Amino acid sequence: MKRKTLKLLLSCCLLFGMLPWGASAATPPESVIYGGGPFYAGGTATMNDLRQSGFTTVMLWTIHVNANGDLYYNDQKVVSNGAYVGKASWPSELATLKQAPTSVKRLEISVGSWGVNDFQNIKDLIAAQGTGTTSILYKNFSALKNAIGGDAISFDNEDLYDVNSSAAFGNMLAGLGYKITLCPYTNVSYWQSVKSQLGTKVDRIYLQVYDGGAGNNPSTWSSQLGMTVMPGLDSKTSSRGNTPAQVNSRMSAWKASAGIAGGFIWYYDAILNNPSGGSAADYAAAINGALGSPSSGSIATGGTVTASQGGSPSGEEKEKAFDGSSATKWLIFAASGWIQYQFGSNAAYAATSYSITSANDYAARDPKNWTLLGSNDGATWTTLDTQTNQTFASRFQTKSYSFGNTTAYKYYRLNVTANNGGAELQIAEIGLYL
């Protein structure tokens, strides 16, 4: 990763429970969360948070290789002289990640980062000892595999772009039972050569699309590397990064332009440090919702929302009806009103069903009679569905409605003509589905 290794966070908090970003796909896309210190020091609370998050892959960032072959997880020595010497409870804690109920299917171990000498040290060690069973590289990575498992080793090489030593390292790791993943942001020719030499041992490519790789185009990299990449974005901090809504919008656009089926978030430590920017579950839902199958994930995410009234008080604005969370709501001081969604980048989609989730603080505020409309100019509207005398039996109940439609629209408007008798109207969430 482009940012230098951070000191370990010696404690971490359990994040909020998972909030849905539309329904999850029957076969979910691959969503990956990078994390540093909390993945080591956070204990059971962090593992449980990851299991509940919706992320399908956990990336341990990062292993450093010292000149003598010792392996450090950030600042903590974990393997030396062919033996695991890290925190005694870490292996058993990591083992819980895949224990049901869990969203996690895969554990990866990243090697390297920016501003270090890891791959230079790897090259030097291979030159001195090779990669056979008596080499310190083999012994130490074998000990790491035996202690904490892991499905893959990810190359975050940002210090030395030497193809031969990288390929030798990858072949050694494959012999230990690891798959190899690549995490480039620049120097495409190096990554092309490494992938070519390792062949099918490489099963994923994670493309950095932030910091030094902010200008990367997933479609271009996929073409250059002969494999559809999984782009990654950084989470929101006080001064930079992407909100869950922005992640959802960008991943949706890359799905359309590059056919991506997975993506990653950099990174868990920053999410902990900025909880107001969104939880781990929010970011997982943003990726999974954007890349899930159209029949199961709402396509109404990341666009523009307008309404007859913006919403009041603060925190109950019109955008809350399309933010992917039933814990928020759009509220207006009127018994009727309209709210509409416009897709970004002038896109249009032929939705065939929709859903409404009740906030139901007071049943009288729930929508009762409404019409769903479609438009391509925001002025001329076509009626798609009409419902009357609707009721919601419980708080956060979601009701779904299907309609015959083969026309793609840029705008969809829900026009509520009556609520259930109250002075206000409120809706927790609206979803649109293909």
C-alpha positions in Angstrom: 0.0 0.0 0.0 1.2 3.5 -0.7 1.0 4.6 2.9 3.8 3.7 5.3 3.3 1.0 7.9 1.5 2.4 10.9 2.3 1.5 14.5 0.0 -1.1 15.9 -3.2 0.1 17.4 -3.1 -1.6 20.8 -6.8 -1.7 21.1 -9.9 -1.6 18.9 -13.6 -1.3 19.4 -16.3 -3.5 18.2 -17.9 -1.7 15.3 -21.6 -1.3 14.7 -23.8 -4.2 13.4 -24.1 -4.8 9.7 -26.5 -2.5 7.8 -28.0 -3.8 4.5 -27.2 -2.0 1.3 -30.1 -3.5 -0.6 -30.5 -7.3 -0.4 -27.3 -9.3 -0.5 -26.7 -11.4 -3.6 -27.4 -15.1 -3.5 -23.8 -15.6 -4.7 -22.1 -12.6 -3.2 -19.3 -10.8 -5.0 -15.8 -10.8 -3.5 -15.3 -8.0 -1.0 -11.9 -7.6 0.7 -10.9 -5.6 3.8 -7.3 -4.7 4.5 -6.3 -4.2 8.1 -3.3 -3.8 10.3 -2.8 -3.5 14.0 -6.4 -4.3 15.1 -6.2 -7.6 13.2 -3.4 -8.6 15.6 -4.3 -6.8 18.9 -8.1 -6.6 18.6 -8.8 -10.1 19.8 -12.1 -11.9 19.6 -14.1 -8.6 19.4 -12.4 -7.7 16.1 -12.8 -11.3 14.7 -16.5 -11.2 15.5 -16.9 -7.8 13.8 -15.2 -9.1 10.7 -17.4 -12.3 10.7 -20.5 -10.1 10.8 -19.2 -7.4 8.4 -20.2 -8.9 5.1 -16.6 -8.9 3.8 -15.7 -12.2 2.1 -11.9 -11.9 2.4 -9.7 -10.6 5.3 -6.3 -9.3 4.3 -3.7 -9.2 7.0 -1.6 -6.2 6.2 1.3 -6.6 6.4 4.2 -9.0 6.8 7.7 -7.5 6.6 10.7 -9.7 5.8 13.8 -8.6 7.6 17.3 -9.0 6.2 17.9 -12.1 8.3 14.5 -13.6 7.2 12.6 -12.9 10.4 8.9 -12.1 9.7 7.2 -9.2 11.4 3.5 -8.4 11.3 3.9 -4.6 11.2 6.0 -4.0 14.3 5.5 -7.4 16.0 7.9 -10.3 15.4 5.8 -13.3 14.5 8.3 -15.8 13.0 12.0 -16.4 13.6 14.3 -19.3 12.9 11.5 -21.4 11.5 9.2 -21.0 14.5 6.2 -19.0 15.3 7.0 -16.5 18.1 4.0 -14.1 17.9 1.1 -13.6 20.2 0.0 -17.0 21.5 -3.7 -16.4 21.0 -3.5 -15.0 17.4 -3.7 -18.3 15.5 -6.8 -19.4 17.4 -8.4 -16.0 17.0 -7.8 -16.0 13.2 -9.2 -19.5 13.0 -12.6 -18.2 14.1 -12.9 -16.0 11.1 -14.3 -18.8 8.9 -16.5 -20.4 11.6 -20.2 -20.1 10.9 -22.0 -17.8 11.1 -19.6 -15.7 9.1 -19.3 -13.9 5.8 -15.5 -14.5 5.6 -14.4 -17.3 3.2 -10.8 -16.4 2.7 -7.8 -15.2 4.7 -4.9 -13.6 2.9 -1.5 -12.4 4.1 0.0 -9.3 2.5 3.8 -9.0 2.1 5.4 -5.6 1.7 4.3 -1.9 1.5 5.7 1.4 0.5 8.9 2.7 2.0 10.3 -0.7 3.1 13.0 -3.1 1.9 10.9 -6.4 2.0 11.3 -7.4 -1.6 15.0 -6.4 -1.7 15.5 -8.6 1.4 13.7 -11.4 -0.3 15.9 -11.1 -3.4 19.0 -11.1 -1.2 17.9 -14.1 0.8 17.1 -16.1 -2.4 20.5 -15.1 -3.9 22.2 -16.4 -0.7 20.1 -19.5 0.2 17.7 -20.2 -2.6 14.1 -21.2 -1.9 14.6 -24.9 -0.9 13.4 -26.5 2.3 16.6 -25.6 4.1 16.3 -21.8 3.2 15.2 -19.4 5.9 12.5 -18.0 3.6 11.0 -21.5 3.2 11.3 -22.3 6.9 9.7 -19.1 8.1 6.8 -19.0 5.7 6.2 -22.6 6.4 6.0 -21.8 10.1 3.7 -18.9 9.3 1.4 -21.2 7.3 1.4 -23.8 10.0 0.6 -21.3 12.7 -2.1 -19.0 11.2 -3.0 -20.8 7.9 -4.0 -18.4 5.1 -5.3 -19.1 1.6 -3.0 -16.7 -0.3 0.0 -14.4 -0.1 -0.5 -11.0 -1.7 2.5 -9.2 -3.2 2.4 -5.5 -2.2 5.7 -4.9 -3.8 6.6 -1.2 -3.8 10.3 -1.3 -3.1 11.9 -3.5 -5.8 10.5 -4.5 -9.1 12.7 -7.6 -9.8 10.8 -10.2 -11.8 13.1 -13.2 -11.2 13.2 -13.1 -7.4 9.5 -12.3 -7.2 8.6 -15.3 -9.4 11.0 -17.6 -7.4 9.3 -16.4 -4.2 5.9 -17.0 -5.6 6.7 -20.5 -6.7 8.1 -21.3 -3.2 4.9 -20.0 -1.6 2.7 -22.0 -4.1 4.6 -25.1 -3.0 3.6 -24.4 0.6 -0.1 -24.3 -0.5 -0.7 -20.6 -1.0 -2.3 -19.0 -3.9 -0.6 -15.8 -5.1 -2.4 -12.4 -5.5 -0.9 -9.2 -6.8 -1.6 -5.7 -5.6 -0.1 -3.2 -8.1 -0.5 0.6 -8.5 2.2 1.2 -11.1 4.9 -0.4 -13.2 2.5 -2.6 -15.3 5.4 -4.4 -17.2 6.7 -5.8 -13.9 3.3 -7.2 -12.9 2.7 -8.6 -16.4 6.0 -10.5 -16.2 5.4 -11.8 -12.7 1.9 -13.0 -13.6 3.2 -14.6 -16.8 5.8 -16.5 -14.9 3.5 -17.7 -12.1 0.6 -18.5 -14.4 -2.4 -20.1 -12.7 -0.8 -19.7 -9.3 -2.1 -16.1 -9.4 -5.8 -16.1 -8.9 -6.5 -12.5 -8.0 -5.2 -9.0 -8.8 -6.0 -6.2 -6.5 -5.6 -2.8 -8.2 -4.9 0.3 -6.0 -7.1 3.2 -7.1 -6.1 5.7 -4.5 -2.9 7.6 -3.5 -0.3 7.0 -6.1 -2.7 4.8 -8.1 -5.7 7.2 -8.0 -5.7 7.6 -11.7 -5.7 3.9 -12.5 -8.4 2.5 -14.8 -9.5 -1.0 -13.9 -10.6 -1.7 -17.5 -7.1 -0.8 -18.8 -5.3 -2.9 -16.1 -7.6 -5.8 -16.7 -6.7 -5.8 -20.4 -3.0 -5.4 -19.8 -2.8 -8.2 -17.2 -5.2 -10.6 -18.9 -7.4 -10.9 -15.7 -10.2 -8.9 -14.4 -8.8 -6.9 -11.5 -10.5 -6.1 -8.2 -10.1 -2.4 -7.6 -9.6 -0.9 -4.2 -10.6 2.4 -2.6 -9.6 4.1 0.7 -12.2 4.6 3.4 -13.3 8.1 4.5 -11.1 9.9 6.9 -11.4 13.5 8.1 -9.6 14.9 5.1 -9.7 12.3 2.3 -11.1 9.0 1.1 -14.5 7.6 0.1 -17.8 7.3 1.9 -19.7 4.0 1.6 -22.0 5.8 -0.9 -19.1 6.9 -3.0 -17.6 3.4 -2.9 -20.9 2.0 -4.0 -21.2 4.5 -6.9 -17.6 3.9 -8.1 -17.8 0.1 -7.9 -21.1 0.2 -9.8 -19.5 2.2 -12.5 -16.6 -0.2 -12.7 -18.9 -3.1 -12.9 -20.5 -1.5 -16.0 -17.3 -0.4 -17.6 -14.8 -3.2 -16.6 -17.0 -6.1 -15.6 -15.5 -6.3 -12.1 -16.8 -8.9 -9.7 -14.9 -7.9 -6.5 -13.3 -4.9 -4.8 -11.4 -4.0 -1.6 -11.3 -1.4 1.0 -8.2 0.2 2.5 -8.5 -0.1 5.5 -10.0 -1.3 8.8 -7.7 0.8 11.0 -8.9 4.0 9.4 -12.5 2.9 9.7 -12.0 2.4 13.5 -10.5 5.9 13.8 -13.3 7.6 11.9 -16.6 5.8 12.9 -18.7 8.6 11.7 -17.5 7.9 8.2 -19.1 4.4 8.1 -18.6 1.0 9.7 -16.9 -2.0 8.2 -20.3 -3.4 7.5 -21.3 -0.3 5.6 -18.3 -0.6 3.3 -18.8 -4.3 2.7 -22.4 -3.6 1.9 -21.4 -0.8 -0.5 -19.2 -3.3 -2.5 -21.6 -6.2 -2.3 -24.6 -4.1 -3.2 -22.8 -2.6 -6.2 -21.5 -5.9 -7.5 -24.3 -8.3 -6.6 -26.6 -9.8 -9.1 -29.2 -7.2 -10.3 -32.1 -9.4 -9.2 -30.9 -9.3 -5.6 -29.2 -5.9 -5.1 -30.8 -2.5 -5.3 -29.5 -0.5 -8.3 -30.6 2.8 -6.6 -27.3 3.6 -4.9 -24.9 6.5 -5.4 -27.2 8.6 -7.6 -29.0 12.0 -7.1 -32.1 12.3 -4.9 -34.6 15.1 -5.1 -38.0 15.4 -3.4 -41.0 17.6 -2.8 -39.4 18.4 0.6 -35.8 17.8 1.5 -36.6 16.4 4.9 -36.4 17.6 8.5 -35.0 17.6 11.1 -31.3 17.3 10.3 -30.4 13.6 9.7 -33.7 12.7 8.1 -33.0 14.2 4.7 -34.2 12.8 1.3 -30.9 11.0 0.7 -31.6 8.8 3.7 -34.3 6.9 1.7 -31.5 5.7 -0.7 -28.6 5.3 1.7 -28.8 1.5 2.1 -29.7 1.6 5.8 -33.1 0.9 7.3 -31.8 2.6 10.5 -32.2 6.0 8.8 -35.2 7.7 7.2 -36.7 10.5 5.1 -39.2 12.5 7.0 -41.3 15.5 5.9 -44.0 17.5 7.6 -46.8 16.6 5.2 -49.2 13.8 4.6 -48.1 13.4 1.0 -45.1 14.1 -1.2 -42.8 12.8 -3.8 -39.2 11.6 -3.9 -37.2 10.6 -7.0 -33.9 8.9 -7.8 -31.7 9.8 -10.8 -28.9 7.4 -11.9 -25.4 8.9 -12.2 -23.4 9.4 -15.4 -26.6 9.8 -17.5 -27.3 6.0 -17.0 -30.7 4.4 -17.5 -32.0 1.1 -16.2 -35.2 -0.9 -16.8 -36.2 -1.7 -13.3 -38.9 -4.4 -12.9 -39.6 -4.3 -9.2 -39.1 -2.0 -6.2 -39.3 -2.2 -2.4 -40.3 0.2 0.4 -39.1 -0.2 4.0 -41.2 1.4 6.7 -39.5 3.5 9.4 -42.7 3.0 11.4 -41.9 5.2 14.4 -45.6 5.9 14.1 -47.8 3.8 11.8 -49.8 6.9 10.8 -46.7 8.3 9.1 -46.3 5.3 6.7 -47.2 5.7 3.0 -50.6 4.3 2.2 -51.4 5.2 -1.5 -48.7 5.9 -4.1 -47.6 5.7 -7.7 -44.2 4.7 -9.1 -43.2 6.7 -12.2 -40.4 6.6 -14.7 -38.9 9.3 -16.9 -36.0 10.1 -19.1 -36.1 13.9 -18.9 -37.5 14.5 -15.5 -40.5 16.2 -17.0 -42.6 13.6 -18.8 -43.5 10.7 -16.6 -44.8 7.2 -17.3 -46.9 5.3 -14.6 -45.2 2.0 -13.7 -47.2 0.9 -10.7 -50.0 2.1 -8.4 -50.7 0.9 -4.9 -53.6 1.8 -2.5 -54.5 1.0 1.1 -51.0 -0.3 2.0 -50.1 -1.0 5.6 -46.8 -2.0 7.2 -47.2 -4.5 10.1 -44.0 -3.8 11.9 -41.1 -1.4 12.1 -38.5 -1.8 9.3 -40.9 -4.1 7.4 -39.9 -4.3 3.7 -42.6 -4.8 1.1 -41.7 -5.6 -2.5 -43.7 -4.9 -5.7 -43.2 -6.2 -9.2 -44.4 -4.6 -12.5 -43.9 -5.3 -16.2 -41.3 -3.0 -17.7 -38.9 -3.2 -20.6 -38.0 0.5 -20.8 -34.9 1.9 -19.3 -35.4 5.2 -17.4 -33.0 7.7 -15.9 -35.4 8.8 -13.2 -37.7 6.9 -11.0 -40.2 8.8 -8.8 -42.4 7.6 -5.9 -45.4 9.9 -5.6 -47.1 9.3 -2.3 -50.6 10.7 -2.4 -51.7 9.7 1.1 -50.2 8.4 4.3 -52.0 6.5 7.0 -53.6 9.5 8.7 -50.6 11.3 10.3 -49.4 14.8 9.9 -46.0 13.6 8.7 -44.7 11.2 6.0 -41.7 9.0 6.5 -39.9 6.2 4.6 -36.8 4.3 5.7 -35.6 2.9 2.4 -36.6 2.6 -1.2 -34.9 -0.1 -3.5 -35.1 -0.5 -7.3 -34.3 -3.9 -8.9 -33.7 -5.2 -12.4 
